[in-house]
Amino acid sequence: MEELIRELIESVNNLNKFSWNEAIALFSLIAAWITIIILLKDKFESRRPYLQITFELVRDNLACIILRNVGSVPLEIKKLGFDEKFIRQLPEREQEDLLNNNISKMKIFPGKQWIICLGVIIPDILEHYEKKVLSIDYEYSKVGERKKYKEFTEIDFKQYSRMLVYVSEIDELRNQNKKIEKEMKKISKEVENIGATIVQYANIKGTCVKTIVNGYEKE
């Protein structure tokens, strides 16, 4: 017991011998290590990939999901999963392609992007869909590396319902409108001056252009 007390007293005496110079040197060393850690973290973050998934209007009010590389290194998408409950509300031609997309090695280089079309216009989602929030979980990595980054995002289409959509005054589909007008005249003589606003799109694997009626405007 006496020996323990003696050791305690010696330890206290040693603490009293701890000078301010030694304390300053210790704090300087700690600060240097913190600086090195911050620099290493910044260097790591600049070399890691960053995948951004957003909702944007690519043409008129056609609903599209953008996969964009906002980092400084090439990335590879390993998995892209969509909320099945939301996807089952889409046209049948789009459902299976999105749910069973088989994306596992899709490369995107810095500043580049790929666009996924949902095959519907925003008014259809807002007016007819029970579920208006699309959940997406995805995994990606830097090209050539095994480390994966798992992330999750939600797109609430209702939040964008009041946003402005610019509609061009130039009728790029005038010829198509004329064909529709002729068909409508055959059905009813009373319908004479109605032009349909149409949005057309095509997927890479598609063999034909898909058309969605965006609305009608009376002359």
Summary of the structure (lengths in Angstrom):
residues: 219
radius of gyration: 30.3
end to end distance: 104.5
largest distance: 115.2
contacts: 522
relative contact order: 0.13
helix: 37%
strand: 32%
